[in-house]
């Protein structure tokens, strides 16, 4: 296995892992914001504050959209990590075969 290929695959894997972890942290933070905003919406709904409910619904929609975007991004990075690991295995198998 050439060292250049190994280094390139390791760099791709590190890059994907870093951005995957960052996206997961953002998803956790957005889940907390979504919980907080939905709790405020339920309180506004219970007290009949219609004007507050409208702005809170908009905020809920925006937070949920951001969370979904980060979720899709995290899934892409997870798939990239799996592909890099498969590439590493294939690269290793190619050079581990005995010469015939």
One Martini backbone bead per residue (centre of mass of N, CA, C, O) as a GRO file, in nm:
protein
  100
    1UNK     BB    1   0.096   0.036   0.025
    2UNK     BB    2   0.080   0.353  -0.025
    3UNK     BB    3   0.149   0.633   0.159
    4UNK     BB    4  -0.026   0.837   0.005
    5UNK     BB    5  -0.295   0.685   0.029
    6UNK     BB    6  -0.303   0.665   0.334
    7UNK     BB    7  -0.292   0.969   0.394
    8UNK     BB    8  -0.544   1.047   0.233
    9UNK     BB    9  -0.745   0.866   0.385
   10UNK     BB   10  -0.688   0.979   0.668
   11UNK     BB   11  -0.767   1.270   0.603
   12UNK     BB   12  -1.059   1.213   0.518
   13UNK     BB   13  -1.145   1.084   0.784
   14UNK     BB   14  -1.084   1.317   0.974
   15UNK     BB   15  -1.262   1.525   0.835
   16UNK     BB   16  -1.531   1.372   0.865
   17UNK     BB   17  -1.528   1.338   1.175
   18UNK     BB   18  -1.521   1.633   1.257
   19UNK     BB   19  -1.786   1.723   1.104
   20UNK     BB   20  -1.971   1.518   1.236
   21UNK     BB   21  -1.937   1.611   1.531
   22UNK     BB   22  -2.029   1.901   1.486
   23UNK     BB   23  -2.312   1.831   1.383
   24UNK     BB   24  -2.403   1.681   1.639
   25UNK     BB   25  -2.380   1.923   1.829
   26UNK     BB   26  -2.588   2.096   1.679
   27UNK     BB   27  -2.826   1.905   1.713
   28UNK     BB   28  -2.836   1.915   2.018
   29UNK     BB   29  -2.877   2.222   2.042
   30UNK     BB   30  -3.139   2.229   1.867
   31UNK     BB   31  -3.306   2.043   2.047
   32UNK     BB   32  -3.306   2.234   2.290
   33UNK     BB   33  -3.440   2.472   2.144
   34UNK     BB   34  -3.694   2.319   2.060
   35UNK     BB   35  -3.793   2.253   2.341
   36UNK     BB   36  -3.812   2.543   2.446
   37UNK     BB   37  -4.004   2.655   2.226
   38UNK     BB   38  -4.234   2.447   2.271
   39UNK     BB   39  -4.289   2.526   2.562
   40UNK     BB   40  -4.365   2.822   2.502
   41UNK     BB   41  -4.596   2.753   2.313
   42UNK     BB   42  -4.772   2.597   2.515
   43UNK     BB   43  -4.802   2.836   2.710
   44UNK     BB   44  -4.934   3.030   2.505
   45UNK     BB   45  -5.173   2.846   2.441
   46UNK     BB   46  -5.288   2.822   2.731
   47UNK     BB   47  -5.312   3.156   2.754
   48UNK     BB   48  -5.396   3.285   2.459
   49UNK     BB   49  -5.134   3.392   2.294
   50UNK     BB   50  -5.139   3.458   1.965
   51UNK     BB   51  -4.893   3.640   1.895
   52UNK     BB   52  -4.680   3.449   2.020
   53UNK     BB   53  -4.740   3.192   1.858
   54UNK     BB   54  -4.650   3.284   1.581
   55UNK     BB   55  -4.347   3.336   1.643
   56UNK     BB   56  -4.298   3.050   1.756
   57UNK     BB   57  -4.366   2.893   1.499
   58UNK     BB   58  -4.142   3.018   1.330
   59UNK     BB   59  -3.911   2.924   1.511
   60UNK     BB   60  -3.968   2.622   1.494
   61UNK     BB   61  -3.932   2.598   1.188
   62UNK     BB   62  -3.639   2.699   1.177
   63UNK     BB   63  -3.509   2.494   1.369
   64UNK     BB   64  -3.603   2.239   1.220
   65UNK     BB   65  -3.462   2.303   0.953
   66UNK     BB   66  -3.174   2.312   1.063
   67UNK     BB   67  -3.170   2.029   1.183
   68UNK     BB   68  -3.219   1.880   0.916
   69UNK     BB   69  -2.965   1.985   0.776
   70UNK     BB   70  -2.762   1.864   0.980
   71UNK     BB   71  -2.855   1.574   0.947
   72UNK     BB   72  -2.782   1.542   0.649
   73UNK     BB   73  -2.483   1.615   0.684
   74UNK     BB   74  -2.415   1.385   0.882
   75UNK     BB   75  -2.489   1.157   0.688
   76UNK     BB   76  -2.280   1.222   0.474
   77UNK     BB   77  -2.032   1.191   0.662
   78UNK     BB   78  -2.089   0.897   0.738
   79UNK     BB   79  -2.066   0.788   0.449
   80UNK     BB   80  -1.776   0.882   0.404
   81UNK     BB   81  -1.650   0.712   0.628
   82UNK     BB   82  -1.733   0.438   0.514
   83UNK     BB   83  -1.590   0.470   0.240
   84UNK     BB   84  -1.305   0.504   0.349
   85UNK     BB   85  -1.294   0.232   0.496
   86UNK     BB   86  -1.334   0.064   0.242
   87UNK     BB   87  -1.087   0.173   0.091
   88UNK     BB   88  -0.883   0.072   0.299
   89UNK     BB   89  -0.952  -0.227   0.273
   90UNK     BB   90  -0.897  -0.252  -0.031
   91UNK     BB   91  -0.606  -0.154  -0.021
   92UNK     BB   92  -0.509  -0.376   0.173
   93UNK     BB   93  -0.599  -0.625   0.003
   94UNK     BB   94  -0.431  -0.567  -0.251
   95UNK     BB   95  -0.143  -0.590  -0.080
   96UNK     BB   96  -0.200  -0.881   0.076
   97UNK     BB   97  -0.166  -1.041  -0.161
   98UNK     BB   98  -0.028  -1.295  -0.304
   99UNK     BB   99   0.202  -1.377  -0.519
  100UNK     BB  100   0.179  -1.548  -0.859
   0.00000   0.00000   0.00000
